[in-house]
């Protein structure tokens, strides 16, 4: 869990250093660069007029700019607002490129256990079997198999099994569990790593684009108040991080990159204090030719921050209550 916290702090630092660098480029004084939130400072040092601080609540960070920032031209403020997400995108691209080069371990379709009472038992699947195809589509990785199973949750699936040196087909009707189709099989832990060599940069870019598409899709569903499965809060993120760290540094770095891109998407919400709010205000002022009332900005910022803190506290208390029950 400590490693997860350190990793998250590094993500925030990389993001904020983007804003910091852009502010320096346009000549705006940076009053403070903070990693972490809240009033309690674990570390603080002033260098050349800028306070660098590490704060207790490790759920974000910020760059406090001089008041002159608000008087800059809209396009300059958009540049500074975009610099943080751009730095985060670069960070995930570099991580994914490195992971693609060394190879990300992925679970194979080798079955470790079969859960009693689930469709796999009725279909005659055994530990040690290997799934080689779903509905005629070859599969070798667990995630590929799960995607195909979810795609056929409403019908009998033709599953091709390899047992010893023999291949045969069985028909399985998946069971729905929390909106997902399950057969009742668990991976054995066997894994393979695909290395992309000179194509690692292209694969890194593809993974960034694919992850952003998924994350923006999740946010779109949340905005229209649709139920979204698999969205984790702070406590769950720390737990997942601890699990991934236990499986090896490459899987942990992959998780960090995925989390980083999730933060990028959230940061584009067009309300203060998110970067999207800064960009949206600058864009509206550029179109209208007039400045938005700063008092309104201040009130909106306070309201949104209060809502976010409330949601955070509710999520943490809910997770702790689940552990106690």
Long-range contacts (C-beta under 8 A, 24 or more apart in sequence): 1-238, 1-239, 1-241, 1-242, 3-241, 3-242, 3-245, 3-252, 4-237, 4-238, 4-241, 4-242, 4-245, 5-58, 5-238, 7-241, 7-252, 7-256, 8-58, 8-237, 8-241, 8-256, 8-259, 9-35, 9-36, 9-54, 9-58, 10-256, 11-88, 11-91, 11-256, 11-259, 11-260, 11-263, 12-36, 12-58, 12-60, 12-61, 13-61, 14-87, 14-88, 14-91, 14-260, 15-61, 15-84, 15-85, 15-87, 15-88, 15-91, 15-263, 15-267, 16-61, 16-62, 16-63, 16-84, 17-87, 18-83, 18-84, 18-85, 18-86, 18-87, 18-88, 19-63, 19-80, 19-81, 19-83, 19-84, 19-87, 20-63, 21-83, 21-87, 22-79, 22-80, 22-82, 22-83, 23-63, 23-65, 23-69, 23-80, 26-72, 26-76, 26-79, 26-80, 28-65, 28-66, 28-68, 28-69, 28-72, 28-80, 29-65, 29-66, 29-68, 30-63, 30-64, 30-65, 30-66, 31-64, 31-65, 31-66, 32-62, 32-63, 32-64, 33-61, 33-63, 33-64, 34-61, 34-62, 34-63, 34-64, 35-61, 36-60, 36-61, 37-61, 37-62, 59-234, 59-312, 62-273, 70-294, 74-282, 74-283, 74-285, 74-286, 75-282, 75-286, 77-278, 77-279, 77-281, 77-282, 78-278, 78-279, 78-282, 78-283, 80-278, 81-275, 81-276, 81-278, 81-279, 81-282, 82-275, 82-279, 84-267, 84-275, 85-264, 85-267, 85-268, 85-275, 88-260, 88-261, 88-263, 88-264, 88-267, 89-208, 89-261, 89-264, 91-257, 91-260, 92-208, 92-211, 92-257, 92-260, 92-261, 92-264, 93-204, 93-205, 93-208, 94-204, 95-204, 95-253, 95-254, 95-256, 95-257, 95-260, 96-203, 96-204, 96-205, 96-207, 96-208, 96-254, 96-257, 97-200, 97-201, 97-203, 97-204, 97-205, 98-200, 98-204, 98-253, 99-204, 99-250, 99-253, 99-254, 99-257, 100-195, 100-196, 100-199, 100-200, 100-203, 100-204, 100-207, 101-195, 101-196, 101-197, 101-200, 102-193, 102-195, 102-250, 103-193, 103-194, 103-195, 103-250, 104-193, 104-194, 104-250, 104-251, 104-254, 105-191, 105-192, 105-193, 105-247, 105-248, 105-250, 105-251, 106-141, 106-142, 106-143, 106-191, 106-192, 106-193, 106-194, 107-141, 107-142, 107-143, 107-187, 107-189, 107-190, 107-191, 108-140, 108-141, 108-142, 108-187, 108-188, 108-190, 108-191, 108-192, 109-139, 109-140, 109-141, 109-142, 109-144, 109-145, 109-187, 110-187, 110-188, 110-190, 111-185, 111-186, 111-187, 111-188, 112-186, 112-187, 112-188, 112-189, 113-185, 113-186, 114-184, 114-185, 114-186, 115-184, 115-185, 115-186, 116-184, 117-184, 118-175, 118-182, 118-183, 118-184, 118-185, 119-172, 119-173, 119-174, 119-175, 119-182, 119-183, 119-184, 120-172, 120-183, 120-184, 120-185, 121-184, 122-172, 123-159, 123-170, 123-171, 123-172, 123-183, 124-170, 125-161, 125-170, 125-172, 125-183, 125-185, 126-163, 127-188, 128-163, 128-188, 129-161, 129-162, 129-163, 130-161, 130-162, 130-163, 131-159, 131-160, 131-161, 131-162, 131-185, 132-160, 132-161, 132-162, 132-167, 133-159, 133-160, 134-158, 134-159, 134-160, 136-160, 140-192, 141-192, 142-187, 149-174, 149-181, 149-182, 149-183, 150-180, 150-181, 152-181, 153-180, 153-181, 159-183, 178-229, 179-229, 180-229, 207-257, 208-261, 211-257, 211-258, 211-261, 212-261, 212-264, 212-265, 215-261, 215-262, 215-264, 215-265, 216-265, 218-265, 219-265, 219-266, 219-269, 233-312, 233-315, 233-316, 233-318, 233-319, 234-312, 234-315, 234-316, 235-315, 235-316, 235-319, 235-320, 236-319, 271-300, 271-304, 272-297, 272-300, 272-301, 272-304, 273-301, 273-304, 273-305, 274-304, 277-301, 277-304
